[in-house]
Amino acid sequence: MRACNRVVVVVIFLLLLSTAQANYFGLIAQFLAPHNAARAAVGMPPLVWNLKMARYARWYANQRRQDCDLRHSNGPYGENIFWGSGDDWMPADAVASWVSESKWYDHGSNSCAGGQECGHYTQIVWSKTRGVGCAKVVCDGEKGVFMTCNYDPPGNFVGEKPY
């Protein structure tokens, strides 16, 4: 390979690498910003992106790639999971879905409105939680999009208020 061709190959590789990095950091921001907006709304400090949890989330999301089953990993972290049909779903959509449960949460009684779910929301705003790592996969066979976020320390302990 001539030197000129090698330079072109290296430049293309670096451009692809920088595009992949930009996409990855964009994905992080899409998950992290709405989490931290929800936390700020109730006076909680922002979460930081945790690579270890993000790798765990990626591993688990890949386990769900074939079936897109809305099943928890039962791993060592707090966890929110999301499924949407089609392939247009973005990280902000998943987080917005979880945060929308805030309308069902009553801080005074530390409970959800009758028959409603609010545990995804309370995990996001849990006061002791400091880190988050998330992943998104498009499932095989047009089964939809699966996303998961993991939280450490985990929250949602019975009898404790999130904030």
FENVENNOR-V409736 format. One record per residue. N is the residue number from 1. RES is the residue in one small letter. OMEGA is omega in radians with two decimals (NA if undefined). Layout:
BEGIN
n:N res:RES omega:OMEGA
n:N res:RES omega:OMEGA
END
This chain:
BEGIN
n:1 res:m omega:3.14
n:2 res:r omega:-3.10
n:3 res:a omega:-3.13
n:4 res:c omega:3.13
n:5 res:n omega:3.12
n:6 res:r omega:3.12
n:7 res:v omega:3.12
n:8 res:v omega:3.13
n:9 res:v omega:3.14
n:10 res:v omega:3.14
n:11 res:v omega:3.12
n:12 res:i omega:3.11
n:13 res:f omega:-3.13
n:14 res:l omega:3.09
n:15 res:l omega:3.11
n:16 res:l omega:3.12
n:17 res:l omega:-3.13
n:18 res:s omega:3.07
n:19 res:t omega:3.12
n:20 res:a omega:3.12
n:21 res:q omega:3.12
n:22 res:a omega:3.11
n:23 res:n omega:-3.13
n:24 res:y omega:-3.13
n:25 res:f omega:3.05
n:26 res:g omega:3.10
n:27 res:l omega:3.10
n:28 res:i omega:-3.11
n:29 res:a omega:3.14
n:30 res:q omega:3.06
n:31 res:f omega:-2.96
n:32 res:l omega:-3.06
n:33 res:a omega:-3.14
n:34 res:p omega:3.03
n:35 res:h omega:-3.05
n:36 res:n omega:3.04
n:37 res:a omega:3.12
n:38 res:a omega:3.13
n:39 res:r omega:3.14
n:40 res:a omega:-3.11
n:41 res:a omega:3.12
n:42 res:v omega:3.04
n:43 res:g omega:3.13
n:44 res:m omega:3.12
n:45 res:p omega:-3.12
n:46 res:p omega:3.02
n:47 res:l omega:3.03
n:48 res:v omega:3.13
n:49 res:w omega:-3.12
n:50 res:n omega:-3.07
n:51 res:l omega:3.13
n:52 res:k omega:3.12
n:53 res:m omega:3.10
n:54 res:a omega:3.07
n:55 res:r omega:3.10
n:56 res:y omega:3.13
n:57 res:a omega:3.12
n:58 res:r omega:3.12
n:59 res:w omega:-3.08
n:60 res:y omega:3.10
n:61 res:a omega:3.10
n:62 res:n omega:3.05
n:63 res:q omega:-3.10
n:64 res:r omega:-3.07
n:65 res:r omega:-3.08
n:66 res:q omega:-3.04
n:67 res:d omega:-3.14
n:68 res:c omega:-3.09
n:69 res:d omega:-3.12
n:70 res:l omega:-3.07
n:71 res:r omega:3.14
n:72 res:h omega:-3.13
n:73 res:s omega:-3.04
n:74 res:n omega:3.14
n:75 res:g omega:-3.02
n:76 res:p omega:-3.04
n:77 res:y omega:2.87
n:78 res:g omega:-3.03
n:79 res:e omega:2.94
n:80 res:n omega:3.10
n:81 res:i omega:-3.06
n:82 res:f omega:2.99
n:83 res:w omega:3.04
n:84 res:g omega:3.12
n:85 res:s omega:-3.06
n:86 res:g omega:-3.10
n:87 res:d omega:-3.08
n:88 res:d omega:-3.01
n:89 res:w omega:3.13
n:90 res:m omega:3.12
n:91 res:p omega:-3.14
n:92 res:a omega:3.10
n:93 res:d omega:3.13
n:94 res:a omega:-3.11
n:95 res:v omega:3.10
n:96 res:a omega:3.10
n:97 res:s omega:3.14
n:98 res:w omega:-3.11
n:99 res:v omega:-3.13
n:100 res:s omega:3.09
n:101 res:e omega:-3.14
n:102 res:s omega:-3.14
n:103 res:k omega:-3.13
n:104 res:w omega:-3.08
n:105 res:y omega:3.06
n:106 res:d omega:-3.08
n:107 res:h omega:-3.12
n:108 res:g omega:-3.14
n:109 res:s omega:-3.10
n:110 res:n omega:-3.12
n:111 res:s omega:3.07
n:112 res:c omega:3.04
n:113 res:a omega:-3.08
n:114 res:g omega:3.08
n:115 res:g omega:-3.11
n:116 res:q omega:3.11
n:117 res:e omega:3.04
n:118 res:c omega:-3.12
n:119 res:g omega:3.08
n:120 res:h omega:3.12
n:121 res:y omega:-3.08
n:122 res:t omega:3.06
n:123 res:q omega:-3.13
n:124 res:i omega:-3.05
n:125 res:v omega:-3.10
n:126 res:w omega:-2.98
n:127 res:s omega:-3.08
n:128 res:k omega:3.13
n:129 res:t omega:-3.11
n:130 res:r omega:-3.06
n:131 res:g omega:3.11
n:132 res:v omega:3.02
n:133 res:g omega:-3.00
n:134 res:c omega:3.07
n:135 res:a omega:3.13
n:136 res:k omega:3.00
n:137 res:v omega:2.95
n:138 res:v omega:-3.03
n:139 res:c omega:3.12
n:140 res:d omega:3.02
n:141 res:g omega:3.11
n:142 res:e omega:-3.14
n:143 res:k omega:3.10
n:144 res:g omega:-3.11
n:145 res:v omega:3.09
n:146 res:f omega:3.06
n:147 res:m omega:3.11
n:148 res:t omega:3.01
n:149 res:c omega:3.12
n:150 res:n omega:-2.98
n:151 res:y omega:3.11
n:152 res:d omega:-0.20
n:153 res:p omega:3.12
n:154 res:p omega:3.13
n:155 res:g omega:3.11
n:156 res:n omega:3.06
n:157 res:f omega:-3.11
n:158 res:v omega:3.10
n:159 res:g omega:3.12
n:160 res:e omega:3.05
n:161 res:k omega:-3.12
n:162 res:p omega:-3.12
n:163 res:y omega:NA
END
